[in-house]
Amino acid sequence: MPYLKRILLASAQVNNNKEYLDHLKDERDGIERALYDSIKKGKIGLDQVQESTFEKLFDKFNSPNERHKEINVFHYCGHSDGEQLYLQQDGTGNRMLSNQNLVNFFKYQKKLELVFLNSCSSETLGEMLLAECDHIKAVIETRSKVSDLTAAKFAEKFYQSLHAGKNLKLAFDQTVDSFADIKSVGYRNVKKGRSIVKWDDHGESTWTLSFKEDVFVDNWYLIERPIQRYFEPTIKTKILVIVEDNHENDKYYRLIENLFYQDQGVLVFPFADILLEDKKEEFVANVEQVIILLTEETPAFFKKFEWLNPFLTKVPLLFLGCTGDTAKTFTQIASQLEREDAPIYPGPRTSLMKLAALESLEFAFNEFCAKAISQKITSTKAILADELDELNFTKQRLPFESKDNELAFRFGKHNLMLIEGSPYCAQELLVKKLLRYANPRIAGNIKPNVVSVKSYLPGKLTKEDLCKILTYTLLSVDLDLGVEMIGKTILQKTKQQDLIIVLNDVSKNQGDCLIAIESFWNELTSHLQETEHRLFLFFIHKECQESQKNWTTQGFVNQPPLFNVRSLDLIEPLNEQIWNGWHASTGKRFPKEDLFHSLIQEEKSQQILKDPYMAKAIAEICDLMKCPEIYPALLTI
């Protein structure tokens, strides 16, 4: 289930006409405007406390009726003076909430991870929160006075950037850059003076983003996103959701949509999308699973699309009881479709609306339905693509999966990986697996730099040729600029994110290329130093003879601690033991009647093991399972 983030927006005025903040309402409206679409769809939670008192904040964080709405982001707009926030009293006057008192309160709010203090001189409070609250990972604070109007605009633009899909770091940087030339008056502190200073004498922003770890700000999104792999998802499961199209039922459809919206492997379609006559056959042919949302009107609604019934008797199907007497409704439809096997959630004698009376609709769905539905919605193709990733590579995986300290391999700042096997050993799949172990910090739309060495250079490979290939890969310049320039380029690129380079298709015609690799890498180490992010450089030799390993690490001398060189075991063909073990383990994920179980038949197993190199075995399995499209997706870096 996607993790729904909740924001608490707290604002407070000062009871002093001279220091009245005219733009607090503009800030509240701007934030709500920036996030409106996702708030409406239930992808973000936004709660507001106006005229904030400490008692109101305490109640918001601790109300028993709000426990399913735990707050992840606290946004304050109002006055502060570096030592305290200016909250309001019930009645007249202001209550000064000292920095330490707020820190002490926030120590107990364990779901809180981001704090935005949009008031004057809040840097000290931000430092205290990071130092004393382990669960708070980042704080946006101000180094000095901040303009009332500009603060309101800054907040709106910041949340607009987050809502557009940028991570915390990029959203903040973009917002700061866009305000560099804006100056206005009216400040959020209670001290006298109207200096028109937005950027200080050194050109630094009033706002700062402070955090404990880079990995948090690089991977924190307001709307949770799937883990962005460096390669495209292999398979998509297509779900058709059937519910009568009216405003009241729309909220139930949104529950399903929000459950899967972050998962790149699941596409959710409303029934209304296939009502056009010319689209019916094409759409139904591609849908793999169906969820029927049961409402009191559903039986009558079903008469409108009897043409769909033959399809619904074949595909995986489940029911979600939304309102009314779901047991009665389910019985009628299941009998009509002859699908008594289809499960019903949250249960045959209750409905989401009945459970929602205890808490909320969202809470009831998350608590009683979401996990079960997520597990149910998995297509044969998606399971197969996932499980083929575990076939073979037993020796190569051992150092990365072992708990034995002597065997365990730990990635460093600069990593060189040497991989060998035959032309059909599926080395590309192994590269993707190794990178998942490393969990590279890389933008979702950025792909690894992949070069076919054999295509670029048919003849013998030298260090100079290698420099030329890497210069072109990194700088798009068809020249040999030397190892030093390559080192500088790598350092520059790894300031932003991890750098992945795959030199594929090294062939036996390129002579003893290990000498060239050793010479290049040993010189490169003198030009690389500690970096914020990491380098992954892969060499893939695809023309090894069976049981004939060529590459070792003996020639990589005096490797500093920042550097890791690894020559993986030679990829060997499948054997009967590996195949049988994989088939027995994988078979547990498929229904008993699934086509996968027929692969255990001796004739088909022998057919696969007859030419047992990984790539050919995968192609054979995909053909037998009638999903050949999996093969190219798996073997593309």
N, C-alpha and C positions, 0 to 999 in steps of 0.2 A: 504493500500500500504506500503510495507517495506520502512523504512526510510533509504535512501542511504546516507552514510557518505562520506564526501569529505576531502581529505588531501591536504594542500598546502605545498609543499616541497621547501623551500627557501635556497639557498646556496650563499655564498659570499667569495671571496678570498681577502687576504690582498696584496696590491701592494708593496711587500717587499720580495725579493728573499729568504732572510734568514728565513722568517716566512711563506713561501709558503706551503699550505696544499696539500700534494700529494694524499690524499685519499678522497677528497670531491666527485670526480666522482665515486669512489668505493662505497661510501655511497649511492649516488643517485641510482646507478645501483643495489645495494644490496636490497634497499627498494622496488624498482620496481620488482626485481626478486622475493622477498618474497610474493608480492601481485599480481603477474602476472595473475594467473588463475581468480581471482575475478575481476580484472580490465577488463580483456578480456570479461567476462560475464556480465559486467555492474553492479556488486554488490558493487563495491567501486569506488569512483572517486579519481584520483591522478593527481594533476596539479603541474607543476614545474616552478620555477623562478630561473634561473641561473644568476650569476653575479648580484645578487639582489641589486637594488637601492630602496630607499624609494618610489620613484615614481612608480616603477614597482609593489611594494606591494600594494600601494594605488589603482592602477588601477585594480589589481586582485581582491581585496575585493569589489570594487565599480563599476565595469563595468556594464552598463545596459544589456549587452549581457550575463552576467554571473549570473544574479539574481536567476536563477533556479539552480545554482551550489554553493549555499552558503557554506562557508568553516566551517567545524566542528573541524578540527585538523590542527594546525600550527606546522610545524617541521622546525627548523632552524639548519643549520650546517655551521660553520664558526668560526671566532674569536670573543672573547669577553674578557673583563678583570674585570668583576664584577660591572662595572659602566655603560657600554655601549656595544652595538653590533657594529661590524665593517662591515658596508655595503659598496657598491661600488658607485662611482660617474659615471655619464655618461661621459666618457672620462678617465681621469687618477686620481689616488689618491683614498682615502677612505673617506667615510662620517661616522662620529661617531653618531649613533642613541642612545641617552641616554635612560636609563631605564625608566625614567618618560615619555619621549616622546612616547616610544612604548606603555606604559600603557595607556596613553591618547588616542592613536590611537585605541587600542584594546577595549576600553570602548564602542565603537560604533559598534563593530562586534558581534552582539547579538547571532549569531548562533555558535560562537566559544566556545568550551567547554573543549578542551584539548590542551595544549601547550607543546611541547618537545623542550627544549633548549639544543641542543647537542654541547655545546661549553664550554670553561673554565669558572669556577667561576660564574655560572649563578644563584646561589641560591637566591641572593638578588632580582634579577628581578622576579624570580618565586614567592617569597613571596609578592612582590608588586602586581603582577597580581592577585593572589588569594584574596588579601585584598581589591583591588579597582575595580575589575571587577566581578560583581555578577554572570554573565553567565559562566565564566571560572571556572570549577569545579575541575580541577586537572592540575598539572604542573610537568613535569619531568625536573629536573635541575641538575647541578653539584655543588658539595661543594668545589671543588678545580680545579687544572689543570687536563685536560683529554687528553689522548694520541690520536693523529690523527687517527692512524690505528685502535686502540681498539674502538674508538668512532664509526668508520664506521662499524665495526663488531657488536658492541653492538646494533646499530640501526637496522641492518638487522635481527638479532636474535629476537629482541623485536617485530618487525612487523611480523616476521614469527610465533611467539607465538600467537600474536593476530589473525593472519589469520587462525591458527589451531583451533580457537574457544575458547581460554581462555579469561576470563574477564581481565580487565585492571590490577587489582591487581596481579592476578596469572601470567599474561604474564610478568609483570615487575619483580616480585620475581624470576621467573624461569630464566630470562635473567641475573639478578644480580648474582645468584648462579652459573650459568654456566661460569661466567667470573672471579670468585674469584681468580684464580691462574694465570691469564694472565697479563703479564707486557710487555710494549713496550715503545718506545720513540717517540718524536715529538708531541708537545702539541698545543692546540687550544687557546693559548693566545699570546699576543705580548710582553711578558716580557722575559728577558733573563733567561737561565737556562735550564738544561736538566736532572732534577732529575727523576730517574726511580721509581716513586711512583704511584701505581694504587690504592691500599687500604691503608688507613691511619694507624697510630700506634695502633689504637683501633680495627682494622680489619673491619672498616665500609666502605661501597662502596662509590666511588666518586659520583655516580648517586643516586638521591633520588626522590621518588615519593611523592609529597605533594598534599593534597586534603582537601576539606571542610567536606565531609561526607563519612562514610564507604559505605553507600548504593550506592553511585555513582560508586566507583571503583569496587564494588562487582558485579554490574549489568551493567557495560558499556562494550559493545562488539563492535569491529570494524565493523563486519558484524552483523546487527541487528538480534536478535534471538527472537523466541516466548517467552512469559513469561513461564518459565519452572515450570510447576506444579509439585508437589511431587507425582502425580499419572499420569498414562499414558493417552493420549487423548482417548476419548471414541469411536469416529467414524472418519473414513477417507472418504473424498469425492474424487472420482477418476475422473480426467478430461482427455479426449482425445483431443489433439490439431491437427487439420488437416491443413497442409500447404505443398505446393510442396517443395520437398527436394532439395534445391540448396543453394549455399553460400549466395546469395543475400537475400533470404527469412529467413535465419537463425536468423537475427537480430530481426525479428518480433516475432518469437517463443520465443526468449530470454526475450522479454518484458513480455510475459505471465508467463514464468518460474520464472522470478525475482519477479513478483507480488506475487506469492504464495510460494516461496521457504522457507520463514520463518514460514509458517503456518503449524503446524503439522497435521492439519485436512484436508489438500489438497495435493493430489498427482497428478502431471502433467506428461503426457506421450506424446511424439511425435508420429505422425501417423506411422513413419517408424518402430516403435517397434512392430506393429501388422501385418506387411506384410508377415511374415512367415506363411505358410499355416497351420501348426500344432498348431499355437498359436491364430489364428483368433477367433475361437468360445470362447475359454476360456477367452481371453482378453475382447472381446466385452461384454460378460456376466457380467463382473465385473465393467465396466466403467459406471458411473452414469450420466455424463454430457459431452457435446461436445462443443468445440469452433472451428469454422472454420475461418481461417485467409484468407481473400480474397486478392488475387493478380491478376494481369491481366491474368495469365496463368491458374487460378483455374478452369474455366469451362472445359477446355480440360483435366485437371488433374483428374476431377471427373469421367471421363469415365473409369479410371483405377481401380476404386473400387466400381462398381455398386452393388456388393454383400453387401455393407455396408448400402445401402439406406433403407431397411426395418428397420434397427436399428435406423437410424437417424430420422425416422418419429415418434419415440416413446419417445426418451430421451429429457430432456431439452437441448435446442440448442441456440447458439447465434453466430453472425457473427462479425468479426472485419475487417473493411475495411482498407487495408494496402496501396495499390497503385491503380493507374488507375481509371477507371470509376466504382466505387463500386456499384452505383445504378443499372447499367446494369447487372453487375455480380451477385449481390444479387437477382435480379428479376429472372434470369435464374435458379439459384440453388434452390431458395425458391419454384419456380414453379415445378421444377423437384421433390422436396421432399415433396411438398404439405405442406410447413411449413411457410406460410406467417406470422405466429404468432411470429417467432423468431426475436428478436431485432437485430439491426445492430448498431455498434459503429465505429467511433465517430458520424456517422449520414449517412443517405442515399445519401446525395449529396456532401460528402467530404470524405477525406481519411487521414490517418496518415501522409503520405508524404506531402500532401498539407499543413497541419497544421504545420508540422515540418519545413517548409520553413520559418515560422515566428520565431521559436526559435530553438528547436532541437527535434529529434525523441523521446527521453526520456521525455522531458518536455511535448510534445504534448500528449503522452500516459498517463502520470500521471494526466494531467490537464483535459482531455476530456474522458478518458476511464476507468481508474483504479478503481475508486470508484464504478462506475456502474457495472463493471464486478465482483468485489468482492462481491457486494450485490446479484448479480444474481446467483453466484456459491455457492449455499447452498443446500445440499440434504435434503430430508425428514428425513433421519436418523439423520443427524447432528442437524437439528432443534429440533427433538424430544428429543435427548439426552440432549440438552441444556435446553429445557423447563421442562423436568421431574425434573430437579434440583430445580425448583420453586414450585413443587407440595407439599403442606402441609408445616410443620415446621413453621406455622404462628407465634405461640407464641415464639418459640425458636429464630426466626429471629428478633423479635421486638427490643430487646436491642441493636442489632448491626446495625440496619437500622434506628433507631429512632433518630430524631434531638433534642428530649427532654433530657436535661442534666441529669435529675433524672433517666431516663430509660437507657441512653447510657452506654454501657460497653466498657471500654478501657483495652486493653491487657497490662500487666505489663512485667517485666523481667522474672518472674517465674509464670506460669499459670497452675492452676489445674481445669479441667473441668469435671463435673459429669453429665452423660447422662443416662436417664432411659427410658425404653419402653418395649414393648413385643418383642418376638423373631423375629417378622416380621415387625418391625417399620423402617427399613432402616437406622439404626443409623450410619452406615458407610458413607452414603450420607450426613448426617448432619455433621459429623466430617470434611469431605472435604469442605463443605460449610463454616464452622467456620474457617478453616484454610485459606480459600480465603479472609475472612474478615481480618484475621491477616496478610496476605501477607508475609508468612515466607521467610526468606532469607536462602535459601538452594540450594545447587548445583542440577542441573537438573537430574543427574543420581543417586541421593541419595534418598532412600525411607524412610518413617517413620518406626520406630521400632514398629511392631505390634505383640502382643502376645495374644494367646487365654488362658486366665486364667483358664478356665474350663478344657482345655486339659492338661495344665501344672500341675494343682492342683485340682483334683476332690473334695476334702474335704473342710473343714472349712478354711477360709483365716485369717491368723494372720499377725501381723507386721513383724515377722521373715520370714514368707513365702513371703511376699511382697518384703522384702529386697533381698531374694534369687532370685526371679523372675527378679528384676531390675538389680541385679549384673550380671546375666546371659545375660540379654538383652544388657547391656552396655559393658561388659567385656568378654563375652563368657566363664565365669567361673561359674561352677555349685556349688557355695558356698554362704553362707550368710556372706558377708564381712562388714556388718553393714551400718548404715545410714551415718556415717561420710565419709566412703570411697565412697559411692554413690554420696554424695555431692561434693567431690573432683573431681570425674569423670565427673559430670555434668558441673562443672566450667571449666574443661579442654576442654571438647567438645564444649562448647558454646563460646570458644575463636575464633573458626573458622566459625561457622554458627549456625543457630537456631537448636535446638534439639527437635524432635517430638517423643513421646512415646505414643502408644495406647494400653492400657490393655483392651482387648476385651473379650466378653463372660463371664462376671462375672455372676454367677448363684445364685439362691436362696438357693442352697445346701451349699453355702459357708458362711452361718450364717450371723450375723450382720457385714458384711465386712466393713461397714462405720467406725466402731470403729478402725479397723486396718488401714484404710486409714487416719483417723484423727490423730492417734498416729504417723504414719510414717511421714506425712506431717508436723505436728507441730514440730517434732524433726528435720526434714530436713531444715526447715527455719533457724535454728541456724547455719547451715553449708553452706548456700548459701549467696552470696553477690552480689553486682553490677557486671554485666557481659557485655561484648560487644554485645552478642547476647542473644536469649531468649530460655526459656524452655516451652514446651507445653506438659502437662501430662494429658491424657484422661483416664477416667474410664468409661466403658460402661456396664451397667446392662441391660441384655436382657431378663429377666424373670419376669418383673413386671406384676402384674394384672392390668387390665384396671382401671383407676382412682385411683390407689393406689400408691402414691408417697412415697418412702422410704428415700431418701437422702436429707439432708438439710446441711447448712453450719454453724449451730450453734456450732458445736464442734471444729471449726477451730478458735482457740483463738489467740488474740494479733497478727494479721497478719501485718507484716511491710509493708511500702508503696511499696516495690518492688514486693510484692506477690499479686496475684489475685486468689481467689477461687470462682468458679461459679457453682451452681447446677441448671441446666436448667429445664424448665417446663417438666413435663411428656409428652412424645410423644403420642398423641391421634390418634385414627383411623380417616380416611377420613370421611367427612360427605357430604351431598348433596350440601350444600352451598359452601364448599371449592371446591368440584369437578366442579360445574357449573361455578364458578368464574374463575378457572384455565382454563377450556376448552374454555370459551369465550375469554379470553386474549390470550391463545396460538393459537387459531384458526386463528387469524389475520395474523399469520406468514406463514400459509399454503395456497397454491392455492385453489380456490373454489372447484375444482374437486378432490382434494386430499382425500385419504382414511381417513384421520384424521377426517373430518367433519361428516362421518357416525357414529363416536363414540357418537355423541350427541343423537342418537336414544335411546329412553327410554329403550329398551330391553338390549342394550349393556352397557348403563350407569348403569343399575341395576345389570348387571353381574359383573361389576367392583366393585360396592359398596357393593355387597353381602358379600365379605370378604375384608373389606376396610383397612387392614393394609398396610402400604406403600409398602413394598417389594412385597407383593402379587399383589397389584394394579399395580405396575410398570411391573411386569411379565405379567399380563393380557393385559395391554396396548401394550406392545412390541409384544405379540403374535398376537393381533388384527391388528397391523400395519405391521406385517410380517417382523419384524426385531428383533428377539429374542437375537441377539448378543449384543444388547445395555445393557441388564439386568446385566450380570456378570461384565461388564466394569464399570457400575455406582456404583455397590455395592462392589467394591474391593478397599481397601485403599492402 
